[in-house]
């Protein structure tokens, strides 16, 4: 397992934008910042060889996949689910967007960003727009070793 993570400055900026997002424009700014992250993190609820990302089921909707901005937030969620760091997975953001789009055929309705911290959700139909905001040379830092 690699120990790559998004640079803390990018996650801090994401939190600042989320705290200031009071309208649609503010929420769009949060998603733009999320799309600029180098990696999106997930918590695997399936088998190691057949990952299934952790999702919540809002009333009257299909599943909403939980996406995390950094390894620590994904680990926090995994711990709350009784799991350890071995279930935290990451994908480069462009591939994560492609992967999430493919889940629409399985009834997935959307994604929620940093469920316990930000909690902003978006329907899957917004993912193509998010792909336009991806920055190829996003800063990725190496987090502290937790092995």
JOMOLIN-V979189 format. One record per residue. N is the residue number from 0. RES is the residue in one letter. PHI is phi in whole degrees, 0 to 359 (* if undefined). OMEGA is omega in whole degrees, 0 to 359 (* if undefined). Layout:
((N | RES | PHI | OMEGA) (N | RES | PHI | OMEGA))
This chain:
((0 | X | * | 177) (1 | X | 280 | 182) (2 | X | 241 | 179) (3 | X | 289 | 179) (4 | X | 208 | 174) (5 | X | 286 | 179) (6 | X | 300 | 181) (7 | X | 306 | 180) (8 | X | 299 | 179) (9 | X | 289 | 179) (10 | X | 290 | 177) (11 | X | 298 | 178) (12 | X | 295 | 177) (13 | X | 300 | 178) (14 | X | 297 | 179) (15 | X | 298 | 179) (16 | X | 297 | 179) (17 | X | 296 | 179) (18 | X | 295 | 181) (19 | X | 266 | 185) (20 | X | 278 | 182) (21 | X | 249 | 182) (22 | X | 214 | 181) (23 | X | 301 | 180) (24 | X | 298 | 178) (25 | X | 294 | 179) (26 | X | 292 | 176) (27 | X | 298 | 179) (28 | X | 299 | 177) (29 | X | 297 | 181) (30 | X | 293 | 175) (31 | X | 297 | 179) (32 | X | 294 | 179) (33 | X | 296 | 180) (34 | X | 293 | 179) (35 | X | 277 | 176) (36 | X | 293 | 180) (37 | X | 287 | 183) (38 | X | 226 | 167) (39 | X | 244 | 184) (40 | X | 251 | 180) (41 | X | 223 | 172) (42 | X | 250 | 182) (43 | X | 280 | 176) (44 | X | 253 | 179) (45 | X | 255 | 178) (46 | X | 283 | 179) (47 | X | 303 | 181) (48 | X | 270 | 179) (49 | X | 215 | 186) (50 | X | 297 | 174) (51 | X | 229 | 183) (52 | X | 291 | 176) (53 | X | 301 | 180) (54 | X | 221 | 173) (55 | X | 249 | 183) (56 | X | 238 | 177) (57 | X | 295 | 179) (58 | X | 303 | 175) (59 | X | 74 | 181) (60 | X | 231 | 169) (61 | X | 285 | 180) (62 | X | 300 | 177) (63 | X | 240 | 183) (64 | X | 285 | 177) (65 | X | 274 | 179) (66 | X | 245 | 183) (67 | X | 238 | 183) (68 | X | 279 | 181) (69 | X | 206 | 181) (70 | X | 301 | 182) (71 | X | 299 | 181) (72 | X | 289 | 176) (73 | X | 293 | 179) (74 | X | 295 | 177) (75 | X | 302 | 179) (76 | X | 295 | 179) (77 | X | 301 | 179) (78 | X | 298 | 177) (79 | X | 298 | 178) (80 | X | 270 | 179) (81 | X | 80 | 182) (82 | X | 247 | 179) (83 | X | 241 | 185) (84 | X | 298 | 182) (85 | X | 295 | 181) (86 | X | 265 | 179) (87 | X | 276 | 181) (88 | X | 243 | 175) (89 | X | 224 | 174) (90 | X | 223 | 170) (91 | X | 304 | 188) (92 | X | 308 | 179) (93 | X | 301 | 179) (94 | X | 290 | 177) (95 | X | 298 | 179) (96 | X | 297 | 177) (97 | X | 301 | 181) (98 | X | 300 | 181) (99 | X | 297 | 177) (100 | X | 302 | 182) (101 | X | 294 | 181) (102 | X | 282 | 177) (103 | X | 302 | 180) (104 | X | 291 | 178) (105 | X | 254 | 175) (106 | X | 91 | 179) (107 | X | 292 | 185) (108 | X | 267 | 184) (109 | X | 182 | 179) (110 | X | 228 | 174) (111 | X | 235 | 184) (112 | X | 265 | 177) (113 | X | 44 | 188) (114 | X | 318 | 184) (115 | X | 278 | 184) (116 | X | 249 | 183) (117 | X | 257 | 175) (118 | X | 73 | 180) (119 | X | 278 | 181) (120 | X | 245 | 179) (121 | X | 216 | 174) (122 | X | 293 | 179) (123 | X | 302 | 180) (124 | X | 299 | 178) (125 | X | 273 | 184) (126 | X | 298 | 178) (127 | X | 301 | 178) (128 | X | 294 | 180) (129 | X | 297 | 179) (130 | X | 301 | 179) (131 | X | 294 | 182) (132 | X | 268 | 182) (133 | X | 298 | 177) (134 | X | 251 | 186) (135 | X | 300 | 183) (136 | X | 258 | 179) (137 | X | 295 | 179) (138 | X | 288 | 176) (139 | X | 236 | 179) (140 | X | 254 | 176) (141 | X | 258 | 180) (142 | X | 280 | 178) (143 | X | 295 | 179) (144 | X | 290 | 177) (145 | X | 245 | 185) (146 | X | 283 | *))
